[in-house]
Amino acid sequence: MRTLIILVIGFAAWLACLVLAKLLANASAASIGVATTIFVVLWFLVAAANMWIGIARAGYAFTDELPIFVLVFLLPAATALFVKWKYF
């Protein structure tokens, strides 16, 4: 359940980056590219922090948390990159 919540937060953060790009720069292709890059970097840091919490606080092993990290990071990031590549 926690993984699903983190994924929803990831997609919401991506949406927030797109909205900010539209408000600040009229959604030009360059602003969407910058917003996507900022999102991917920030989302990597959030996913890494989530993995660290799972290891340090919840007591999971690195090998247990790694697949969750990959899922939590790649699903929103790959979706954002694909949409940027395909539509912007």
RANORSUL-V787269 format. One line per field, one symbol per residue. burial: I if it has 24 or more other C-alpha atoms within 12 Angstrom, else O. A space follows every 50 residues. Layout:
burial = ???
This chain:
burial = OOOOOIIOOIIOIIOOIIOOIOOOOOOOOOOIIIIIIIIIIOIIOIIIOI IOOIOOOOOOOOOOIOOIIOIIIIIIIIIIIOOIOOOO
